[in-house]
C-alpha cells in the first residue's frame, strides 16, 4: 500500500515532508534521520533535506510505507 501525502503548495522539501508525515519530530532529527536511513526519491538514493519534492514524486524509506506526493485536487 502507498500513502498519499497531500501538500498545499507546488513543492515541499524532503525535510518538511519527514516532519509533516510524522516520521521525525523536529528539524534536528531530520539531519540524523537522513544520515542513518536509506531514502529513495523516485528510485534514486537521496540524503539532502532540502531536496524539492513535487506532486507525483515517490518516496521510499525502509521500514515505512511508501509515500507519493499529491497536490490539492489531484486525483
C-alpha positions in Angstrom: 0.0 0.0 0.0 1.2 3.5 -0.7 0.4 6.5 1.4 -0.7 9.7 -0.4 0.6 12.8 1.2 -1.4 15.9 0.2 0.6 19.1 0.1 -0.9 22.6 -0.2 2.0 24.1 -2.3 3.7 23.3 -5.6 6.6 21.7 -3.7 7.8 20.6 -0.3 11.3 19.8 0.9 12.3 16.3 2.0 12.9 17.6 5.5 9.5 19.2 5.6 7.9 16.1 4.4 9.5 13.9 7.1 8.1 16.3 9.7 4.7 16.6 8.0 4.3 12.8 7.7 5.3 12.4 11.4 8.4 10.4 10.7 10.6 12.8 12.7 9.6 15.3 15.3 12.0 18.2 14.6 14.4 19.7 12.1 17.3 18.5 14.2 16.0 14.9 14.0 15.9 15.3 10.2 19.6 15.6 9.9 20.3 12.5 11.9 17.5 10.5 10.2 18.9 11.3 6.7 22.4 10.2 7.8 21.1 6.9 9.2 18.3 5.8 6.9 18.2 4.9 3.3 15.8 7.0 1.4 14.8 6.7 -2.3 13.1 9.5 -4.2 11.7 8.2 -7.5 14.0 5.2 -7.1 17.2 7.2 -6.6 19.1 7.5 -3.3 18.6 10.9 -1.6 20.0 12.4 1.6 19.5 16.1 1.1 16.9 17.6 3.4 16.4 20.5 1.0 15.5 18.2 -1.9 12.4 19.7 -3.6 9.5 17.2 -3.9 6.6 17.8 -6.2 3.3 16.1 -6.8 3.9 12.7 -8.3 7.2 12.1 -6.6 7.5 8.7 -4.8 9.5 8.4 -1.5 10.6 5.1 -0.1 12.1 4.7 3.4 13.0 1.3 4.7 10.6 0.3 7.5 7.9 2.8 6.4 5.0 2.7 4.0 6.0 4.2 0.6 4.6 7.8 0.0 3.5 9.7 -3.0 3.2 13.4 -3.0 -0.3 14.6 -4.1 -1.2 18.1 -4.8 -4.6 19.6 -3.7 -7.4 18.5 -6.0 -5.2 15.9 -7.7 -6.9 12.5 -8.2 
